[in-house]
């Protein structure tokens, strides 16, 4: 098939993009497809022209933002649907649900899935609480991902520190803030692949054992991205060695959360396991990072899916969804008198 690999450029005229783009394109070539990389910054006309002239058989959507708007991926997914283009990952509604951590928790609550109690602090005024909170708390942006805005000051033990971090998120990141009860315990990432018959990959554990004493056991931005930091050097992702029963429980919770948030094709669920055996959903990452050494790709490999096969499977799942939607009866408009 002719596949457009859609990505964003951080500025107009930029020549480089995330390494995952070339990795996905190479995997597509290995599986016999013809990929075209389309990188766009803030030009709607260029985006539409690139998607329609010529029109691809499917779009592999790696667009995480548009212009300088970190929430622009919602709009881009909506555009792909308006253009009636088959594409990987969620539509605008599914992506929005995943982004808004408060809405996501409410959906988890409906299905009886454990998550940290929380409070939301909008930019304007007031707050919304999801239960009586106990310190310590973890403060992060409501909608931003990739650990943006998460650092050592995100872990707080008093109200003053909490409000300072909330104001910082409001002013510097232009987002609402969410305060969650900090769940002490082991951290696991469970990749999920599929739609109707989704499968959960073997869990990956985020190992904090190399961190200095007193440093909060959290995967903040430095631990994930700053290779020179003590947080990055003191943590690592490893394939978890677990009893069969515990592995099955983690995978079951991940699948339940994946379905509750209507994730499509692929995603990753972040979990915390307490000393008493409770499993909490910390976050659900739809269309998670697909770089070949990422936790998702490593877990897929442990499940027997080599990287090119993983990319092919995601393409297959998206095309299957699109064909089913095309065959479904169209909704009829009803006039109310």
C-alpha positions in Angstrom: 0.0 0.0 0.0 0.9 3.6 -0.3 1.3 4.8 3.3 1.7 8.5 4.4 3.7 8.6 7.6 2.4 11.8 9.1 4.5 13.8 11.6 5.0 17.3 13.0 7.8 19.7 12.6 8.7 21.9 15.6 9.2 25.0 13.3 8.7 26.0 9.7 11.5 24.8 7.5 12.8 22.2 10.0 14.7 19.4 8.3 14.6 16.8 11.1 11.9 14.8 12.8 11.7 12.2 15.6 13.8 9.1 14.8 10.6 7.0 15.1 9.4 8.4 11.8 12.3 6.9 9.8 12.0 3.6 11.8 8.3 3.2 10.9 9.0 4.1 7.3 11.8 1.5 7.1 9.6 -1.2 8.7 6.9 -0.4 6.1 9.4 -0.8 3.3 10.5 -4.1 4.7 6.9 -5.3 4.6 6.5 -4.3 1.0 4.7 -0.9 1.3 5.6 2.4 -0.2 5.9 5.1 2.6 5.9 8.8 2.1 6.9 11.0 5.0 4.8 14.1 5.4 6.1 16.6 8.0 4.1 19.7 8.7 4.5 22.6 11.2 1.5 24.9 11.0 0.4 25.0 7.4 -3.2 23.7 6.9 -3.0 23.9 3.1 0.2 22.0 3.0 -1.2 19.4 5.3 -4.4 18.9 3.3 -2.5 18.9 0.0 0.0 16.3 1.3 -2.8 14.0 2.4 -4.8 14.2 -0.8 -2.4 14.9 -3.7 -2.0 12.0 -4.1 -4.4 10.3 -1.7 -2.7 7.4 0.2 -4.2 4.1 1.0 -3.7 4.8 4.7 -2.1 7.3 7.1 0.3 6.2 9.8 -0.5 9.0 12.2 2.5 10.1 14.3 1.3 13.7 14.6 1.7 14.7 18.3 1.0 18.4 17.9 0.3 21.1 15.3 2.0 24.4 15.2 2.9 25.2 18.8 -0.3 23.7 20.1 0.4 20.5 22.1 -3.3 19.6 21.8 -3.3 20.0 18.0 -3.2 16.2 17.5 -7.0 16.2 18.4 -7.7 18.5 15.4 -5.4 16.6 13.1 -7.3 13.3 13.9 -10.5 15.1 13.2 -9.2 16.3 9.8 -8.2 12.8 8.9 -11.7 11.6 9.6 -13.3 14.5 7.6 -11.1 13.6 4.7 -12.3 10.0 5.1 -8.7 8.7 5.2 -8.0 5.4 7.0 -5.5 6.2 9.7 -3.8 4.5 12.7 -4.8 5.4 16.2 -7.8 7.2 17.6 -10.1 9.8 16.2 -10.5 13.2 17.7 -12.9 12.0 20.5 -10.7 9.1 21.6 -7.6 11.3 21.7 -9.3 14.0 23.7 -10.5 11.4 26.3 -7.0 10.1 26.7 -5.6 13.6 27.1 -8.0 14.8 29.8 -6.8 12.9 32.8 -9.9 13.9 34.8 -12.3 12.5 32.2 -10.2 9.4 31.9 -10.4 8.7 35.6 -14.2 9.1 35.5 -14.5 6.5 32.8 -12.2 4.2 34.8 -14.4 4.8 37.9 -17.5 3.7 35.9 -15.8 0.4 35.2 -14.6 0.0 38.8 -10.9 0.3 37.9 -8.6 1.7 40.7 -6.9 5.0 40.2 -5.4 7.6 42.5 -7.8 10.1 44.1 -7.4 13.5 42.6 -8.3 17.2 42.4 -8.3 19.4 39.3 -7.3 23.0 39.4 -8.5 24.9 36.2 -6.7 28.0 35.1 -9.6 30.4 35.9 -10.9 29.6 39.4 -12.1 26.9 41.8 -11.3 23.2 41.7 -12.9 19.8 41.3 -12.1 17.0 43.6 -12.4 13.3 43.1 -12.2 12.3 46.8 -10.5 13.5 50.0 -6.8 13.7 49.3 -4.0 12.7 51.6 -0.4 13.9 51.3 2.0 13.3 49.6 0.5 14.4 46.3 1.8 14.4 42.7 1.1 17.5 40.6 1.1 17.4 36.8 -0.6 19.1 33.9 -4.1 17.9 33.2 -3.7 17.3 29.4 0.0 17.4 28.5 1.9 14.1 28.2 5.5 12.9 27.7 6.2 14.0 31.3 6.0 17.7 30.4 5.9 19.8 33.5 6.8 16.9 35.8 10.0 17.4 37.9 11.2 17.2 41.5 8.7 19.9 42.5 5.8 17.8 41.3 6.1 15.6 44.5 4.6 17.7 47.3 4.0 17.2 51.0 2.2 20.4 51.9 -0.5 22.8 50.6 1.9 25.6 49.9 4.2 23.5 47.7 1.1 22.1 45.9 -0.2 25.6 45.0 3.2 26.8 43.8 3.4 23.9 41.4 -0.3 24.4 40.3 0.5 28.1 39.5 3.6 27.1 37.7 1.7 24.8 35.4 -1.0 27.5 34.8 1.5 30.1 33.9 4.3 28.3 32.1 2.4 25.5 30.4 -1.0 27.1 29.9 -2.8 24.0 31.2 -5.0 23.1 34.1 -3.3 21.1 36.9 -4.3 17.8 38.5 -3.2 16.7 41.9 -3.2 13.0 42.5 -2.5 11.0 45.7 1.0 9.5 45.3 0.8 5.7 45.1 3.9 4.1 46.6 4.9 0.9 44.9 6.4 -0.7 41.8 5.7 0.9 38.4 4.8 -1.2 35.4 4.0 -0.4 31.7 1.8 -2.8 29.9 1.5 -2.5 26.1 -1.8 -3.4 24.5 -2.3 -4.2 20.8 -5.7 -4.7 19.1 -9.3 -3.6 19.0 -12.0 -6.2 19.5 -9.6 -8.9 20.5 -6.8 -6.9 22.1 -3.8 -8.6 23.6 -1.6 -7.3 26.5 2.1 -7.7 26.1 4.5 -8.8 28.9 4.8 -6.0 31.5 7.9 -3.8 31.6 9.0 -2.5 35.0 10.4 0.9 35.5 13.2 0.2 38.0 14.0 3.0 40.4 16.7 1.1 42.4 19.6 3.3 41.1 18.2 6.6 42.4 19.8 8.3 45.4 18.1 8.0 48.8 15.4 10.6 49.3 14.7 11.1 45.6 11.0 10.5 44.8 10.4 7.3 42.9 8.7 8.9 39.9 9.3 8.9 36.2 9.7 12.6 35.7 11.0 14.4 32.6 14.6 14.1 33.6 14.3 10.4 34.2 12.8 9.8 30.8 14.7 12.2 28.5 17.8 13.8 30.2 20.6 11.3 29.6 23.1 13.2 31.7 20.9 13.5 34.8 21.1 11.3 37.9 17.5 10.5 37.4 18.1 9.0 34.0 21.2 7.1 35.0 19.5 5.8 38.2 16.5 4.3 36.4 15.9 1.8 33.7 13.1 -0.1 32.0 13.4 -3.9 32.2 11.2 -6.8 31.2 9.5 -7.7 34.5 10.1 -11.1 36.1 6.8 -11.9 37.8 4.8 -14.8 39.0 2.2 -15.9 36.4 -0.7 -14.9 38.6 0.6 -11.3 39.1 1.5 -10.9 35.4 -2.0 -12.0 34.4 -3.5 -9.5 36.9 -1.5 -6.6 35.5 -2.4 -7.5 32.0 -6.1 -7.8 32.9 -6.2 -4.3 34.5 -4.4 -2.9 31.5 -6.9 -4.4 29.1 -9.8 -3.2 31.2 -8.4 0.4 31.2 -7.6 0.3 27.5 -11.2 -0.7 26.7 -12.7 1.8 29.1 -10.9 4.7 27.4 -11.8 3.4 23.9 -8.2 3.2 22.8 -7.8 2.1 19.1 -5.1 -0.1 17.6 -2.4 0.2 20.2 -1.5 1.9 23.5 0.3 1.6 26.8 -1.1 1.5 30.3 1.0 2.8 33.2 0.3 1.0 36.5 1.4 1.0 40.1 1.4 -2.1 42.3 1.2 -1.4 46.1 2.8 -3.5 48.8 -0.7 -4.8 49.6 -1.2 -6.0 46.0 -3.6 -3.4 44.7 -3.1 -2.3 41.1 -3.7 1.4 40.3 -4.0 2.8 36.8 -1.8 5.9 36.6 -2.2 6.8 33.0 -3.4 5.4 29.7 -1.3 6.4 26.7 -3.2 5.8 23.4 -1.0 5.7 20.3 2.1 5.5 22.6 5.7 6.2 21.5 6.7 3.6 18.9 10.5 4.1 18.8 12.1 0.7 18.3 13.8 0.7 21.8 10.7 2.0 23.6 8.9 0.0 26.3 6.1 -0.8 23.9 8.3 -2.1 21.1 10.5 -4.1 23.6 7.4 -5.7 25.1 6.1 -6.5 21.6 9.4 -8.2 20.9 9.1 -10.2 24.1 5.6 -11.3 22.9 7.2 -12.6 19.6 6.5 -9.5 17.4 9.5 -8.2 15.7 9.4 -4.4 15.0 8.4 -4.6 11.3 5.7 -7.1 12.2 4.4 -4.8 14.9 4.1 -1.9 12.5 2.4 -4.2 10.0 -0.1 -5.3 12.6 -1.0 -1.7 13.5 -1.6 -1.1 9.8 -3.8 -4.2 9.6 -5.8 -3.2 12.6 -6.5 0.3 11.3 -7.5 -1.0 7.8 -9.8 -3.6 9.4 -11.6 -0.8 11.4 -12.0 1.3 8.4 -13.5 -1.4 6.2 -15.9 -2.4 9.0 -17.0 1.3 9.3 -17.5 1.5 5.5 -19.7 -1.6 5.6 -21.8 -0.5 8.5 -25.2 1.0 7.8 -25.1 4.8 7.7 -27.0 6.6 10.4 -30.3 8.1 9.2 -31.3 11.6 10.1 -34.7 11.8 11.8 -36.8 14.9 11.7 -38.4 15.8 15.0 -41.7 17.6 14.8 
